[in-house]
Amino acid sequence: MDQKRSLHWLRSYTTRKKSRGQSIVEFMVLLPLLIMMLSGLIEFGFMLNYYLDLIDGAREIARFGANLDPLEADDGIIDCVNTTYFYRLLPCMADQVLSEQVVLNPATDDLVISAFGVKGGAVTQRLPDVDGWSYKGNHVSKFTTAEIDAMLNAAAPATGMVLVEVYYDFHMVMALPWITMFVPDTITLYAYSIMPNAYVEPTPNT
């Protein structure tokens, strides 16, 4: 009886040991895949953080531009403290509100600004032109005038608007080879915001 019990215990022990060994082997096989997935998730988290900063920045720049006159002539003052020029103050604001990690690269990134007069559910004027004003000359507005018209309510009263668009080339923080094999290292992030601007509101005669 004791011999049978000993044999049963030995078989159970051997089976458990084999099972543990199999689990370790399976875990070691899956470990690289888990590491790849985890690192990809972390990299995506970095990019999402940058994108949220861009969204907040575009909103703050547009809100600041809502209180300025896009029609005012260039005063020729270069510094951000004394100038009142619309197209100089908004880039200055961008430098302040964008976080330290989101620094616009003059060679690739951009800030594009457009001002609209709207009446009867259609754009009556777009300033300074159909492509918007580009801070660095790297991008143009993603919104055509027709696309802006499609967003408007024909019954809404005449108004003015300012559109701020921010382009930023995100470079991967970790740039691990198994991520860059499938996703390009440079991803252009884009954020925009639209705010009302009374200075470009059409007059009754326009």
Residue, then its C-alpha position, 0 to 999 in steps of 0.5 A: m500500500d505504501q509502495k502504491r502511494s509512493l508511486h502515485w506521489l512520484r507520478s504527480y510530482t513529475t507531472r507538476k514539474k513537467s507542467r511548470g517547465q512547460s509554462i516557463v517555456e511558453f512564457m519565455v516564447l511570449l516574453p519578446l512579444l509582450i515587451m514589443m507590445l508594451s514598448g509600443l504602448i509606451e511610445f504611443g503614450f508619448m505621442l498622445n501626450y505631445y498631441l494633447d499639448l498641441i490641442d491645448g496650444a492651438r486653443e490658447i493661441a486662437r483664444f488670444g487671437a480672438n481679441l486682436d485685429p487681423l486687419e491692422a497693418d504691420d507696425g514694424i516692431i519685431d519684439c513680442v512685447n511692444t508689437t500689436y501686429f496680429y501675425r507677429l503676436l500669435p507666433c509669440m503666443a505660440d512660443q509661450v503656450l506650447s510646452e517645453q517639449v513641443v518646440l516648433n522646428p523652423a525647418t519642418d513645423d508650422l503655425v498657419i493662421s486664417a481669418f474669416g468674415v462670415k455672412g449668410g452661412a458663407v465666407t465673404q472674405r478670407l485673410p490673408d489668402v486661401d492658403g492661410w498665413s504660414y509662420k515658417g512656410n512649411h504648410v498651408s491650411k488644411f481647410t478650404t473655403a468650401e469646407i468652412d462653408a459646409m461647417l456654417n449654419a446659414a441662419a447664423p448671424a454675421t460673424g468673424m472667425v480666426l482659425v489656428e492650425v499647428y503642425y508638429d513633426f513628432h520623433m519617437v522618444m524610444a525609436l525602437p527598431w521593432i516599432t520603426m519597422f512598422v511605423p515611421d519615426t517621424i509622424t506629423l501631428y496636427a491640431y486646430s482651433i476656431m474662435p470668433n473674432a469681431y474685427v473681421e465680422p462683415t459690415p451691413n454693406t459687405 
